[in-house]
Each structure stands twice: as C-alpha cells, then as structure tokens.
Amino acid sequence: MHLFEALEWSNWKNLSIEVKNQVINQVLMYFVSPLKRISDVEYKEFELAGVKCGTFECSIDGERFVLVPGSKEVILGWDLGTQGLPVTVWDKKAIHVDTHFETIVANYGLENGEDWDIFVNESTSALRKVSIPPMLIQKEALPAGTKFIGQLDTITGEFQGLVEQFAPIEENLRQHFKQPTNFEESLMWQLPTQIFEKDSFYALLHPADETYRIYRHQTCTLNTWRRYLHQQMFDLLDEDQWEYAVGAGTRKLFRWGTELDEEINYYGKQVTKKMHQENMFGLLFDVQHTRWEITDSNRLKLEKQADVGIPLFDKLPLSSYYRSRKILAEEEILDPCDFLYRKVIVIAHQ
C-alpha cells in the first residue's frame, strides 16, 4: 500500500501502529519544509460523538499540527433543516435582542418549524460530494496576521517563549498592566481581555491561569496573508477542507451531536464539555462567537455575534456546515480581534 492509499481514512483506521509510524515519518520527511523544526511527534486517539481516529500530533516551529486522513468520497453541506434536533432548541423567545437578530427575524420570521428549516438551510453550505486530501492541520486557529511567540504569566511576570521576539515589544506590553494606585481603583481594576498594538503585538488573556498568549502582528488582507503563508510553505484550508476537518463528514449538523442546551445540571455540563473539547481528529475550534475563521476564499466560517437566548440561533455558527452571511472582501484588513486563521499542509501529489 503506497503513502496516499494508507492516508485514506477507510484504510488508515485499520493500519497497525507500526505502519502508521512509517507513514507519519514519510509525511514529515517529504511534505514539511526541511527549513521547519519538527518536534514532539505523538500518537493519540481521539473520539467525539462515536467517531474515533487514532492519529499523530506534532510541533512544526513550535506550533501544534494534527495529521488528518483524507477521504475520496465524502458528503458535505446540509439541506435537512432542523431534522434530528429537539423542538426545544428553537421554540423559545429571545432574551437579548440586537440588530443582527432583528434583521434575521425580519427575513425569516422564525415563528415555526418551517421558518427555522429555511433559516438553517440558508445558513449552511449546499449538499455536495467531494474528495478531501490528507492534511497536516494546525490544531488551533490563531488571530489573523499573527505569529505565536510565547506566554506571559501576569502573576510572576515571567515570559516563556521566543525571547528575541518578545524583547522589542516587552516595554510597551507591560505598560498595560499598571496596578491601581488607590483602593477605589482596585475595586474596578481587572486584566484586559485582549491588548492590540497594530504591526507590533497582540495579547490574549487566558482567564483560567491569568496568562497572556503573546503574538507578533503584521497588518494583512486575505491576499497578502495567503501569499505570506505560501512563502512559509503553508496554505489556508478551503471551505471543503474546513468542513471536513470540523465534522469528519458525519451527517450531523453539529460535530458533537444534537444537544445544544448548556444548563447548570450534569447533562448541560456534558454538552458544554463536548463543544469545547478536541474533535474526532484532535482539532480545536473557537466557540466564543467573537471571531470569524477565514478560509482561502471570501467564505467565512464561525460568526461574530451576541447570544440571544435561543439555543439553535446561538449555536448554529458552530455547525460543521455553517457559512457566515458576511462575505470577506479581498482587500479587507484582517483585524486579529475579529478574524482567525488556521495553517494547513496538504498532502498531495506535487
């Protein structure tokens, strides 16, 4: 069995660990630039909603990538409306209404199941059969126009990462962490969620451990960023590849199943856990509704929107087949506060 046959998912799942190790070694040798530093290659097994995949994670220049097997015939897109979803996920009144929601209601009504079927179908890509190549996909999307350089611990002040990249921005960044000077200020003071200085740096707070992920930033558009990634021997996922990477081509609207209610009880917590966890390929996807994720075209995935209190409306942008109504202009500046990107190395005949 040659390399590309081995990387077909229907074959890949039946290979022994020994053969899989031979395959990943060939992939890293022939498809990753010799100028890149490869480290921490690990075999892992992932599972979501009953779909399992044993595959490899590795670091390329310090960023985590996952080997995703391909599929010669996979069905993507959605045309089944709310089929498979309980009525309770859409038959609710909105709690918080904004302009975006009002516009959708004006266009679709959203008063009954038929309205919701139309809305869901027109919010997702068309049904189609495609062939997807195997890929090395970045495990987690990054803010647009940025390169991750390390982490800053706000408690100890210690930076871990590429010190030579951090040194030029350190002084400006630390100015944003000035402590309150009196008791009244201390009552109101909190760490900023994100800090952005154009063409310098972008910092994003990880609230659980009060560390910032630090990125160097350069202004870019879709065109200029695509060219930059090509120079670095990477690509952006196209829409087909993105949808496959999210849901593995399963005929479900959401990668984790049909549950959407995030309640305080045990059941609701399990739903939340599934939404946040690695998917069946070991990839992570943003669930915060604070950014779009770009593809190699003007089609955007995910959404930047506020929750209104109707589970299906709030969670629909997390669908494997969701397609944002916002069309990205070729020369639109990609603000890291609004857009994410994900690198890929496509494993195909040269």
PAZA-908418 format. One record per residue (C-alpha): x negated, y negated, z negated; residue in three letters. Coordinates in steps of 0.5 Angstrom, whole numbers, padded with zeros to 4 digits, always signed. Layout:
// PAZA-908418
XYZala;...
// end
This chain:
// PAZA-908418
+0000+0000+0000met;-0003-0007+0002his;-0003-0013-0002leu;+0003-0016+0001phe;+0007-0010+0000glu;+0005-0009-0007ala;+0007-0016-0009leu;+0015-0015-0006glu;+0019-0014-0012trp;+0022-0008-0011ser;+0015-0005-0010asn;+0012-0009-0016trp;+0016-0007-0021lys;+0014+0001-0020asn;+0007+0000-0020leu;+0002+0002-0026ser;-0001-0003-0030ile;-0008-0001-0027glu;-0005-0002-0020val;-0002-0009-0022lys;-0009-0011-0025asn;-0012-0009-0018gln;-0007-0014-0015val;-0008-0020-0019ile;-0016-0019-0018asn;-0015-0020-0011gln;-0010-0025-0011val;-0014-0029-0015leu;-0020-0028-0011met;-0017-0029-0004tyr;-0012-0035-0006phe;-0014-0039-0011val;-0020-0044-0009ser;-0027-0042-0011pro;-0027-0049-0014leu;-0022-0048-0019lys;-0024-0045-0026arg;-0019-0039-0028ile;-0019-0036-0035ser;-0014-0033-0040asp;-0011-0028-0035val;-0006-0024-0039glu;-0001-0018-0037tyr;+0006-0020-0040lys;+0013-0017-0040glu;+0019-0022-0039phe;+0026-0021-0040glu;+0033-0025-0039leu;+0040-0023-0038ala;+0038-0016-0037gly;+0033-0018-0031val;+0026-0015-0033lys;+0019-0017-0030cys;+0012-0015-0032gly;+0007-0020-0029thr;+0001-0024-0030phe;+0000-0031-0033glu;-0007-0034-0032cys;-0010-0041-0033ser;-0012-0045-0027ile;-0017-0051-0029asp;-0013-0050-0036gly;-0006-0050-0033glu;-0002-0044-0034arg;+0001-0040-0028phe;+0005-0034-0027val;+0005-0029-0022leu;+0012-0029-0019val;+0013-0023-0014pro;+0017-0024-0007gly;+0023-0021-0004ser;+0024-0020+0003lys;+0032-0021+0003glu;+0035-0025-0003val;+0041-0029-0003ile;+0041-0036-0006leu;+0046-0041-0007gly;+0053-0041-0010trp;+0060-0041-0007asp;+0064-0038-0013leu;+0066-0044-0017gly;+0068-0042-0024thr;+0068-0035-0023gln;+0066-0031-0029gly;+0066-0037-0033leu;+0071-0037-0039pro;+0076-0043-0038val;+0074-0046-0045thr;+0067-0049-0042val;+0071-0053-0037trp;+0078-0054-0040asp;+0076-0060-0045lys;+0077-0067-0046lys;+0070-0071-0045ala;+0068-0074-0052ile;+0063-0079-0049his;+0065-0082-0042val;+0060-0086-0038asp;+0060-0089-0031thr;+0057-0083-0028his;+0062-0078-0031phe;+0068-0083-0029glu;+0065-0083-0021thr;+0065-0075-0021ile;+0073-0075-0024val;+0075-0081-0019ala;+0072-0076-0013asn;+0074-0069-0016tyr;+0080-0070-0021gly;+0077-0065-0026leu;+0084-0063-0028glu;+0085-0056-0027asn;+0081-0050-0025gly;+0082-0051-0017glu;+0078-0058-0018asp;+0073-0055-0022trp;+0072-0050-0017asp;+0071-0055-0012ile;+0066-0059-0016phe;+0062-0053-0018val;+0061-0051-0010asn;+0060-0058-0008glu;+0054-0059-0014ser;+0051-0053-0011thr;+0047-0051-0005ser;+0050-0047+0000ala;+0050-0039+0000leu;+0044-0036+0005arg;+0040-0030+0005lys;+0032-0032+0005val;+0026-0029+0005ser;+0021-0031-0001ile;+0014-0030-0001pro;+0010-0028-0008pro;+0007-0034-0011met;+0003-0037-0017leu;+0008-0042-0020ile;+0006-0047-0025gln;+0009-0044-0032lys;+0012-0051-0034glu;+0013-0057-0030ala;+0009-0064-0031leu;+0011-0071-0031pro;+0011-0074-0024ala;+0004-0077-0022gly;+0000-0074-0028thr;-0005-0069-0030lys;-0005-0066-0037phe;-0012-0067-0041ile;-0010-0065-0048gly;-0006-0066-0054gln;-0007-0072-0060leu;-0005-0070-0067asp;-0002-0076-0070thr;-0003-0074-0077ile;-0010-0072-0076thr;-0012-0077-0071gly;-0015-0071-0067glu;-0015-0070-0060phe;-0016-0063-0057gln;-0018-0063-0049gly;-0022-0067-0044leu;-0025-0072-0048val;-0029-0075-0042glu;-0022-0076-0039gln;-0019-0079-0046phe;-0024-0084-0048ala;-0023-0089-0042pro;-0015-0089-0045ile;-0016-0088-0052glu;-0016-0095-0055glu;-0010-0097-0051asn;-0006-0091-0053leu;-0008-0091-0061arg;-0005-0099-0061gln;+0002-0096-0060his;+0001-0092-0067phe;+0000-0098-0071lys;+0003-0097-0078gln;+0009-0101-0081pro;+0006-0107-0085thr;+0011-0107-0091asn;+0017-0103-0094phe;+0023-0105-0089glu;+0019-0104-0083glu;+0017-0097-0086ser;+0024-0095-0086leu;+0025-0097-0079met;+0019-0094-0076trp;+0018-0088-0072gln;+0014-0085-0067leu;+0016-0087-0060pro;+0018-0081-0056thr;+0014-0083-0050gln;+0009-0088-0048ile;+0007-0090-0041phe;+0002-0095-0038glu;+0002-0095-0030lys;-0004-0092-0027asp;-0007-0090-0034ser;-0004-0085-0038phe;+0003-0082-0040tyr;+0004-0079-0047ala;+0010-0075-0049leu;+0012-0073-0056leu;+0013-0066-0059his;+0017-0067-0065pro;+0016-0061-0068ala;+0009-0062-0070asp;+0008-0069-0068glu;+0003-0068-0063thr;+0003-0072-0056tyr;+0001-0069-0050arg;-0003-0073-0046ile;-0003-0074-0039tyr;-0007-0079-0034arg;-0003-0082-0029his;-0003-0085-0022gln;+0002-0088-0018thr;+0005-0084-0013cys;+0011-0083-0008thr;+0013-0076-0006leu;+0009-0076+0001asn;+0003-0079-0003thr;+0003-0074-0008trp;+0005-0068-0004arg;-0002-0070+0000arg;-0006-0070-0006tyr;-0003-0063-0008leu;-0005-0061-0002his;-0012-0063-0003gln;-0012-0060-0009gln;-0010-0053-0006met;-0003-0053-0009phe;+0004-0054-0006asp;+0011-0056-0008leu;+0016-0051-0009leu;+0021-0052-0003asp;+0028-0051-0005glu;+0029-0044-0003asp;+0023-0042-0008gln;+0025-0046-0013trp;+0032-0043-0014glu;+0029-0036-0013tyr;+0024-0038-0019ala;+0029-0040-0023val;+0034-0035-0023gly;+0031-0029-0019ala;+0036-0029-0014gly;+0041-0026-0019thr;+0049-0027-0017arg;+0050-0031-0023lys;+0051-0039-0024leu;+0046-0039-0030phe;+0040-0035-0031arg;+0042-0033-0038trp;+0049-0031-0036gly;+0056-0034-0037thr;+0055-0037-0044glu;+0055-0045-0045leu;+0058-0046-0052asp;+0052-0049-0056glu;+0055-0048-0063glu;+0052-0048-0070ile;+0054-0041-0071asn;+0050-0035-0070tyr;+0053-0034-0063tyr;+0052-0041-0061gly;+0044-0041-0063lys;+0043-0035-0059gln;+0046-0039-0053val;+0041-0044-0054thr;+0035-0040-0055lys;+0037-0037-0048lys;+0037-0043-0045met;+0030-0045-0048his;+0026-0039-0047gln;+0022-0037-0041glu;+0026-0034-0036asn;+0025-0027-0033met;+0019-0029-0029phe;+0016-0032-0035gly;+0017-0039-0033leu;+0020-0045-0037leu;+0025-0050-0034phe;+0027-0057-0038asp;+0034-0057-0041val;+0034-0064-0044gln;+0037-0068-0038his;+0032-0073-0038thr;+0029-0072-0031arg;+0030-0069-0024trp;+0025-0064-0022glu;+0022-0065-0015ile;+0021-0060-0009thr;+0017-0061-0003asp;+0023-0064+0001ser;+0028-0070-0001asn;+0032-0065-0005arg;+0032-0066-0013leu;+0033-0060-0018lys;+0036-0061-0025leu;+0039-0068-0027glu;+0038-0074-0031lys;+0045-0075-0034gln;+0048-0076-0041ala;+0052-0071-0044asp;+0060-0072-0044val;+0062-0066-0049gly;+0065-0061-0043ile;+0060-0055-0043pro;+0061-0054-0036leu;+0059-0061-0034phe;+0054-0062-0039asp;+0050-0055-0037lys;+0052-0055-0029leu;+0045-0058-0028pro;+0041-0052-0031leu;+0045-0048-0026ser;+0040-0044-0021ser;+0043-0047-0015tyr;+0045-0054-0018tyr;+0043-0059-0013arg;+0043-0066-0015ser;+0047-0072-0011arg;+0041-0076-0012lys;+0037-0076-0005ile;+0030-0078-0006leu;+0027-0083-0001ala;+0020-0081+0002glu;+0017-0088-0001glu;+0021-0088-0008glu;+0016-0089-0013ile;+0016-0082-0018leu;+0016-0085-0025asp;+0014-0080-0030pro;+0019-0082-0034cys;+0024-0080-0029asp;+0021-0074-0025phe;+0018-0067-0026leu;+0013-0063-0021tyr;+0011-0056-0021arg;+0005-0054-0017lys;+0005-0047-0013val;+0000-0043-0009ile;+0004-0039-0004val;+0001-0032-0003ile;+0002-0031+0005ala;-0002-0029+0011his;-0007-0035+0013gln;
// end
